[in-house]
Amino acid sequence: MPLTLLQITDTHLFPAPHETLLGVCTFDTLGAVLDQALAEQTPDALIASGDIAQVGAADTYELFLGAVRQRYAGPCLCVPGNHDVGETFAGILPTAAIRLDGWDILGIDTHIEDEVGGALAPAELDRLEAALGAPGADHALVVGHHCPLEVQAAWLDKHRIANADALLALLNGCGRARGYVGGHVHQEVDASAGSVRVFATPSTCFQFAPRSERFAIDDALPGYRWLTLREDGGLSSRVGRAPVGKPSTATA
């Protein structure tokens, strides 16, 4: 039987559930996304690919975990984004790899404390290499926050994974990595880098305008991604949208 994963990303929560960002109550849009997605089907695992917090406090991560666990009791994997505080994040949220029916779901940390851009520290790259090389499942999906590819938006592309070439070389050379899935760019990406599929997923709150030279907010709805992982290593995906959340049309 194929595995089904639900990915959510860039929830940008605050310690209090009523707070807003660009006119959007991010806790409400997260709840609406989870309710819609989980009404469609129950996933084998849920992955959250960073920027869980806008304010990286313990109360924020407790709020996120409570919202998820109120609706879903299955395996979860969370990775930090540039707005997250790594030590606080790791002390509260589930970060361990998940193994399910021939697949390893492996999280990596691309965030650099107090910086917007991403990179894999040498020790983190070594850790991923060891995980991919260890005896285990036939196939692997890697989950991070920052995108390893350019998305043709100048202000976002300068913040992609700085050593993306090393990451993609490892994924293509290890023999079992089938995909990389992340967030950060607040828009839908489905591309290939060698033999590896690369996905980025819309935020559960507001979206960035595609192909924009400068910061700009799009009017696209909050989103989530379904990933289907097959026994033969095949991978398919689709994005869903929840009809909630009207961001302020802001540019800078």
C-alpha positions in Angstrom: 0.0 0.0 0.0 1.3 3.5 -0.8 2.1 5.8 2.1 0.4 9.2 2.4 2.0 12.2 4.1 0.5 15.5 4.9 2.9 18.5 4.8 2.2 21.8 6.4 4.7 24.7 6.5 5.3 28.3 7.5 2.5 28.6 10.1 4.1 31.7 11.6 2.3 31.4 15.0 2.6 33.6 18.0 2.4 32.6 21.7 -1.2 33.8 21.8 -3.8 32.4 19.4 -5.5 35.7 18.5 -2.4 37.5 17.1 -2.2 38.4 13.5 0.5 38.9 10.8 -0.3 41.0 7.7 -3.9 41.0 8.8 -4.1 37.2 9.0 -4.8 35.3 12.2 -2.2 32.6 11.7 -3.6 30.2 14.3 -7.0 30.3 12.7 -5.7 29.6 9.2 -3.6 26.7 10.6 -6.7 25.2 12.1 -8.7 25.7 8.9 -6.0 24.0 6.8 -5.7 21.1 9.2 -9.5 20.7 9.4 -9.9 20.7 5.6 -6.9 18.4 4.9 -7.8 15.8 7.6 -11.4 15.7 6.4 -10.0 14.6 3.0 -8.1 11.6 4.5 -6.0 10.5 7.4 -2.2 10.6 6.6 0.3 8.0 7.7 2.5 10.8 9.0 2.4 14.6 9.2 5.5 16.7 8.4 5.9 20.4 9.3 8.7 22.1 7.5 9.7 25.1 9.5 8.8 28.6 10.5 6.3 27.1 12.9 6.8 30.3 14.9 6.8 34.0 14.1 7.8 34.4 17.7 9.9 31.4 18.8 8.7 31.0 22.3 7.9 27.8 24.1 4.2 28.8 24.3 4.2 29.1 20.5 5.4 25.6 20.0 3.0 24.2 22.6 0.2 26.0 20.8 1.2 24.4 17.5 1.5 20.9 18.9 -1.8 21.2 20.7 -3.5 22.3 17.4 -2.1 19.2 15.6 -2.7 16.7 18.4 -6.3 17.9 18.8 -6.9 16.6 15.3 -4.2 14.0 14.5 -2.5 11.4 16.7 -0.2 9.8 14.2 3.6 10.2 13.6 4.9 13.7 13.2 8.2 15.2 12.1 9.0 18.9 12.5 12.1 20.8 11.3 13.0 24.4 12.2 12.9 27.4 9.9 14.6 30.8 10.1 12.0 32.3 12.4 12.3 29.4 14.8 14.5 29.2 17.9 16.4 25.9 17.5 16.9 24.9 21.2 13.3 25.7 22.2 11.9 24.1 19.1 13.8 20.8 19.6 12.8 20.7 23.3 9.1 20.6 22.5 8.4 19.4 19.0 9.0 15.9 17.5 12.1 15.9 15.4 13.1 12.2 15.1 13.2 10.5 11.8 10.2 8.3 10.8 10.4 4.9 9.2 7.3 3.6 7.5 6.9 0.6 5.1 10.2 0.9 3.1 10.6 4.7 3.5 12.7 6.8 5.8 11.4 10.3 6.4 14.5 12.3 7.5 14.5 15.9 8.8 17.4 18.3 8.3 18.1 21.6 9.9 18.8 24.4 7.3 18.2 27.3 9.7 20.9 29.6 10.9 20.1 31.3 14.2 19.2 35.0 13.6 19.6 34.8 9.8 17.0 34.6 7.1 19.0 32.5 4.7 19.7 28.8 5.0 22.7 26.5 5.0 23.6 23.0 6.2 26.3 23.1 8.8 29.1 20.6 8.1 28.0 18.4 11.1 24.4 18.5 9.8 25.5 17.4 6.3 27.6 14.6 7.9 24.6 13.5 9.9 22.4 13.3 6.8 25.1 11.4 4.9 25.3 8.9 7.7 21.5 8.5 7.9 21.3 8.0 4.1 24.1 5.5 4.2 22.9 3.5 7.1 21.1 0.2 6.6 17.4 0.8 6.5 14.5 1.5 4.2 14.9 1.3 0.5 13.8 4.9 -0.1 14.2 8.2 1.7 12.4 11.5 1.7 14.3 14.5 3.2 12.4 17.3 4.9 14.0 20.8 5.4 12.9 24.4 5.5 14.8 26.4 2.9 14.7 25.6 -0.8 17.8 24.2 -2.5 16.7 25.6 -5.9 16.0 29.1 -7.2 12.3 30.0 -7.6 12.9 33.0 -10.0 12.1 35.5 -7.2 15.3 37.5 -6.6 14.6 38.5 -3.0 13.9 34.8 -2.1 16.5 33.2 -4.1 19.3 34.9 -2.2 18.1 33.1 0.9 18.1 29.6 -0.5 20.4 26.9 0.9 23.9 28.4 0.5 25.5 25.0 0.1 22.7 23.5 -1.9 25.1 21.9 -4.4 26.6 19.8 -1.7 23.1 18.7 -0.5 21.9 17.9 -3.9 25.1 16.0 -4.8 24.5 13.9 -1.6 20.9 13.2 -2.4 21.6 12.2 -6.0 24.6 10.1 -5.1 23.3 8.1 -2.1 21.0 5.8 -4.1 17.9 6.0 -2.1 16.8 9.7 -1.8 13.7 10.2 -3.9 12.7 13.7 -2.9 13.3 16.9 -0.8 10.3 18.8 0.5 10.4 22.2 2.3 8.8 25.6 2.6 10.1 29.1 3.2 9.1 30.5 -0.2 5.3 30.6 0.6 4.4 29.2 -2.9 4.1 26.0 -4.8 7.3 24.5 -6.3 7.5 21.1 -8.0 10.9 20.6 -9.8 13.7 18.1 -10.4 17.3 18.2 -9.4 18.9 15.2 -11.1 17.0 12.2 -10.0 15.5 13.9 -6.9 12.1 15.7 -6.9 12.2 19.0 -5.1 9.0 20.5 -3.6 8.1 23.7 -1.8 4.6 24.2 -0.4 2.3 27.1 0.2 2.1 28.5 3.7 -0.8 27.8 6.0 -1.3 31.6 6.3 -0.3 33.9 3.4 1.6 33.5 0.1 4.5 35.4 -1.6 3.9 36.6 -5.1 5.7 34.2 -7.6 8.5 35.6 -9.7 8.6 38.9 -7.8 11.8 41.0 -7.7 10.9 42.4 -4.3 8.8 41.4 -1.3 5.2 41.1 -2.4 2.1 39.3 -1.1 0.0 37.2 -3.4 -3.8 36.7 -3.0 -3.5 32.9 -3.2 -5.2 30.9 -0.4 -3.5 29.1 2.5 -2.2 25.7 1.4 -0.9 22.2 2.3 0.6 19.3 0.4 -0.2 15.7 0.1 2.7 13.3 -0.8 2.1 9.7 -1.9 5.1 7.4 -1.5 5.0 4.1 -3.3 6.8 0.8 -2.6 8.8 1.1 -5.8 10.2 4.5 -4.8 7.8 6.5 -6.9 6.5 9.8 -5.5 3.5 11.9 -6.4 2.0 15.0 -4.9 -0.7 17.6 -5.0 -1.4 20.9 -3.2 -4.7 21.7 -1.6 -6.0 25.1 -0.5 -8.3 26.2 2.3 -10.7 29.0 1.5 -9.7 31.2 4.5 -7.4 34.1 5.3 -7.3 37.3 3.4 -3.8 38.9 3.7 -3.2 42.5 3.5 -1.9 43.3 0.0 1.5 44.5 1.1 4.6 45.3 -0.9 8.0 46.7 0.2 
